[in-house]
Amino acid sequence: MSDFTNDHMILVILGAAVATYMTRIAGYVLLSVVSDIPPRAEAALNAIPAAVLTTLVAPAFYAGGWEGKLAIAAALLTGLRFKSPLPMIAVGWSVVMVCRYFIIG
């Protein structure tokens, strides 16, 4: 029997599935029970998108090349100007492609 089909592995997979489902549904259950969200909890919930974005961008900024850093800076400046994320994506992608094609190329 291989390592992927033994009983322990199946239990680990099922346990991870249950834990994932419980964390997904916990927010809905909590908000249905609590009528008022305390201001500190609301402030913490509002800070989550910025924290997630930082954890996605920071490794790419520090581990990437200079064209990635330039693209992130250009996307940041574009994001300050436009509300939609599509211009940010287009500008960041364009900067990387231009740098890689014309300069590194």
PLY file of the C-alpha trace (Angstrom):
ply
format ascii 1.0
element vertex 105
property float x
property float y
property float z
element edge 104
property int vertex1
property int vertex2
end_header
0.00 0.00 0.00
1.41 3.41 -0.89
1.85 6.32 1.50
-1.05 8.23 -0.04
-3.68 5.59 0.59
-2.98 4.60 4.17
-5.54 5.30 6.89
-3.55 8.08 8.56
-3.25 10.08 5.36
-6.99 9.80 4.70
-7.69 11.02 8.24
-5.33 13.96 7.80
-7.03 14.95 4.54
-10.50 14.66 6.08
-9.39 16.61 9.15
-7.95 19.38 7.00
-11.18 19.51 4.98
-13.30 19.82 8.13
-11.01 22.49 9.60
-11.10 24.48 6.36
-14.89 24.26 6.17
-15.26 25.32 9.82
-13.04 28.37 9.37
-14.98 29.35 6.26
-18.40 29.07 7.89
-17.40 30.51 11.30
-17.63 34.10 10.06
-21.16 33.63 8.78
-22.26 31.93 11.99
-20.64 34.60 14.16
-22.24 37.47 12.25
-25.65 35.81 12.37
-25.44 35.49 16.17
-23.88 38.88 16.97
-26.04 41.86 16.07
-23.41 44.53 16.76
-19.75 44.21 15.88
-17.52 45.98 18.40
-15.53 48.88 16.91
-12.17 47.22 17.62
-13.26 44.01 15.89
-14.54 46.00 12.91
-11.21 47.85 12.69
-9.36 44.51 12.78
-11.59 43.10 10.03
-11.04 46.21 7.91
-7.26 45.76 8.21
-7.26 42.22 6.80
-7.22 43.12 3.05
-4.17 45.35 3.48
-2.39 42.65 5.48
-3.11 39.99 2.86
-1.97 42.29 0.05
1.25 42.99 1.92
1.98 39.29 2.36
1.50 38.77 -1.37
3.51 41.76 -2.61
6.40 41.91 -0.13
8.08 38.61 -1.11
7.80 39.47 -4.80
9.32 42.88 -4.12
12.31 41.59 -2.16
12.99 38.38 -4.08
12.21 39.66 -7.58
14.44 41.52 -9.97
14.52 45.22 -10.59
11.80 44.95 -13.26
9.45 43.49 -10.64
10.23 46.30 -8.25
9.60 48.85 -10.98
6.30 47.16 -11.89
5.14 47.12 -8.26
5.98 50.82 -7.90
4.14 51.66 -11.13
1.13 49.59 -10.05
1.12 51.34 -6.67
1.07 54.76 -8.30
-1.68 53.62 -10.66
-3.67 52.27 -7.72
-3.54 55.67 -6.06
-5.13 57.20 -9.14
-7.79 54.63 -10.11
-10.31 52.74 -7.96
-10.49 49.63 -10.14
-7.71 47.02 -9.85
-7.65 46.41 -13.62
-5.49 49.46 -14.46
-3.03 48.39 -11.75
-2.75 44.92 -13.23
-2.39 46.26 -16.76
0.29 48.78 -15.82
2.28 46.33 -13.70
2.14 43.66 -16.38
3.07 46.15 -19.10
6.07 47.46 -17.19
7.43 43.95 -16.62
6.89 42.96 -20.26
8.51 46.12 -21.64
11.49 45.76 -19.31
11.96 42.10 -20.15
11.53 42.53 -23.88
13.44 45.73 -24.57
15.98 45.97 -21.76
16.77 42.43 -20.65
15.82 40.88 -23.87
0 1
1 2
2 3
3 4
4 5
5 6
6 7
7 8
8 9
9 10
10 11
11 12
12 13
13 14
14 15
15 16
16 17
17 18
18 19
19 20
20 21
21 22
22 23
23 24
24 25
25 26
26 27
27 28
28 29
29 30
30 31
31 32
32 33
33 34
34 35
35 36
36 37
37 38
38 39
39 40
40 41
41 42
42 43
43 44
44 45
45 46
46 47
47 48
48 49
49 50
50 51
51 52
52 53
53 54
54 55
55 56
56 57
57 58
58 59
59 60
60 61
61 62
62 63
63 64
64 65
65 66
66 67
67 68
68 69
69 70
70 71
71 72
72 73
73 74
74 75
75 76
76 77
77 78
78 79
79 80
80 81
81 82
82 83
83 84
84 85
85 86
86 87
87 88
88 89
89 90
90 91
91 92
92 93
93 94
94 95
95 96
96 97
97 98
98 99
99 100
100 101
101 102
102 103
103 104
